[in-house]
Amino acid sequence: MTQTIPVVIRSAHNPLFKHCLKLATRRRERLKHHQTLLDGEHLIDTAQRADIEISKLIIAESKASSWSSVTSSPIVYLADALFAQLSELESISGMIAMVTLPKEAPVRTDGFCLLLDGVQDPGNVGSILRSAAAAGVDQVLLSAQCADVWSPRVLRAAQGAQFCLSVLERADLLDFATHFRGPLVATLPKAKMHYFQAELLGTIAIVVGSEGQGISEHLQYRCQRQIGIPMPAQVESLNVAVATAICLFERVRQHLCE
């Protein structure tokens, strides 16, 4: 039996490639079409386990012969040079999936929530989302100034945690504070109460500020509690993703000790 040779897209002017390139590089395009790209098998597997529908599988030409998985999704083959333009990975993954973004859930008024106020670094946002998923956070709300959670860098740093969480982008954090039924806890470097002295159980929202400016003054005013991380050494502050993980898992510890 003669093996069918797949048609390979080689032109940068191809409409599908141009669309994919915009998805990979422009937040506006992702928002407009409610789509993003997942680079590599791990992210794709994570999305599939969360029942995220794959619109297209994009395979690098050099990996075409080794691709043998059975899938109902349409497969498109790209020349390696074009595929490389869609990926930020140092070595070619060989597989990218185009997926539709999951619908956002309604804003919660109870549960365990995490608010990100202006966290702009994609690596930090991704790491925070990964920690939030591991710690059992019910919902993460991000202000409009935060990094795009569906960008390739955030997806990679989060390892697909977006598909395991309820994530709301461009959220009105002040409006959330008005309707939330539990206390808002601000994480501040110079807070008098240490994070392990505060009760973090029940309905509660932990608030994390930007890398440079911290939590905005108006949102700080809405917070009923302030907690900090004691640092005996002469260090001004911790990385925001590290500090957030410490506070989130203090709640996990308190649950285990109940």
ZIZIFEN-V936568 format. One record per backbone hydrogen bond with DSSP energy under -0.5 kcal/mol. NH is the residue of the N-H (numbers start at 0). CO is the residue of the C=O. If there is no record, write none. Layout:
NH_CO ; NH_CO
//
This chain:
5_3 ; 8_76 ; 13_10 ; 17_13 ; 18_14 ; 19_15 ; 20_16 ; 21_17 ; 22_18 ; 23_19 ; 24_20 ; 25_21 ; 29_25 ; 30_26 ; 31_27 ; 32_28 ; 33_29 ; 34_29 ; 35_98 ; 37_96 ; 38_36 ; 39_37 ; 39_94 ; 43_39 ; 44_40 ; 45_41 ; 46_42 ; 47_43 ; 48_44 ; 49_45 ; 50_47 ; 51_46 ; 52_50 ; 54_52 ; 54_97 ; 55_97 ; 56_73 ; 57_55 ; 57_95 ; 58_56 ; 58_75 ; 59_93 ; 60_77 ; 62_59 ; 63_60 ; 65_62 ; 66_62 ; 66_63 ; 67_65 ; 73_54 ; 75_56 ; 76_6 ; 77_58 ; 78_8 ; 81_78 ; 82_78 ; 83_79 ; 84_80 ; 84_81 ; 85_81 ; 85_82 ; 86_82 ; 86_83 ; 95_57 ; 96_37 ; 97_55 ; 98_35 ; 98_96 ; 99_52 ; 100_33 ; 112_110 ; 112_203 ; 113_138 ; 114_205 ; 115_140 ; 116_114 ; 116_207 ; 117_115 ; 119_117 ; 124_120 ; 125_121 ; 126_122 ; 127_123 ; 128_124 ; 129_125 ; 130_126 ; 131_127 ; 132_128 ; 133_129 ; 134_130 ; 135_131 ; 135_132 ; 136_131 ; 137_111 ; 138_111 ; 139_165 ; 140_113 ; 141_167 ; 142_115 ; 145_142 ; 146_118 ; 150_147 ; 154_150 ; 155_151 ; 156_152 ; 157_153 ; 158_154 ; 159_154 ; 160_157 ; 162_159 ; 163_160 ; 164_160 ; 164_161 ; 166_164 ; 167_139 ; 168_166 ; 169_142 ; 170_141 ; 172_170 ; 175_171 ; 176_172 ; 177_173 ; 178_174 ; 178_175 ; 179_175 ; 180_108 ; 182_202 ; 184_204 ; 185_183 ; 185_224 ; 186_206 ; 187_185 ; 187_226 ; 190_187 ; 194_227 ; 196_193 ; 197_193 ; 197_194 ; 199_197 ; 203_110 ; 203_201 ; 204_182 ; 205_112 ; 206_184 ; 207_114 ; 209_116 ; 209_213 ; 213_209 ; 219_215 ; 220_216 ; 221_217 ; 221_218 ; 222_218 ; 222_219 ; 223_183 ; 224_183 ; 226_185 ; 227_192 ; 229_227 ; 234_232 ; 242_238 ; 243_239 ; 244_240 ; 245_241 ; 246_242 ; 247_243 ; 248_244 ; 249_245 ; 250_246 ; 251_247 ; 252_248 ; 253_249 ; 254_250 ; 255_251 ; 256_252 ; 257_254
//
